[in-house]
Amino acid sequence: MFIFGMLRRSLLYFVVLLLLGVGSLSAQELKLGVDFVTLFDNTEYSGMTQQKSETLFGSRLTPKASLNWDKSNNLVVALDLTKDFGDNINILSSKELQLYYNYSAEQVKLFAGIFPRAQMRGLGSDIFFDRAHRFYHNRLSGVLARKESASGASFIEFAMDYNGKRTFDTREAFELMTAARYAERDVYVGYDIMIGHYAKDYNPATADDVVDNFIFAPYLGVDFKAGDMDVDFGVRYVQSVQRDRSMENIFECPKGVEGYVAMRYSGLTVENRTYLGEGLYTYYDRYGKALYHGLQHYAPPHKNYPYNALTLSYREAFSKNTVVLDFGFTLESDSRGWGTRQWLCVSVMLDNI
């Protein structure tokens, strides 16, 4: 019954789009597509206290339909169907709707509604969102606006994600985000900014608190070719300002610096990142993943406690870039212990079938 109900609702969405397109087929075009991703992400830590060892293994199928007109306008409806491997109780682990308008011109992109998180170019660091969060929370609910240079190398964008509607047992939560990058020849500069708001619910038994979480991360780097190899290295400064209004009601301002270097050759990448600074997630023990979505290795317990990640990975696209294979191995250290991360991701993107 569950499957029939889900298919019935999905068919209804498609029928509505078809009816919208009947009026003027010469000016409107209906497209069907589907995305698919399987992610295996395994972590093994020994003596590293900031992140627990775990295995994420699952798939997500996203059938979608879009109505296009005037070359730049799109109305899209899609359904995210996610299944965690090993979940033998539920047919589907989750099902979520995507529903959005998109304006896509040569240098301007606009999104409004519930749309894929991958449409945002900024905030790509694990400081903001780790791989697990991007997989299980692959949608933004709100708006996104971006202006790009003619080459696409430079951009500025603004976004809002309203991801918690206040109810009896759900806190109000949203994030305001902006990112920019300017590239001139081999040199680039930019910033990532996130302003998080984590507020109250309607349950009188819940702590009556509001938390502000601000992260500002400017960066500077050089990306150049050395023969057939691409070399990218740079440095990022991270400044956080946080306040729990109902508890301490003071501003906590942890900060740190991250250096990185990456060498890429024919799909193969060797990358090293080193973070040195204070713990960026001040209230993690109090609110956990509900407030902080980044990799917890960026919350070292002591000031100037380094975290290092050395990664070897490979990425290749097949079948006219519709199939992407991405896998790798990361060796991590926080000077107290070592850990490893292994991942494999297979993605399929069919935009017009």
Disulfide bonds with the S-S distance in Angstrom:
none
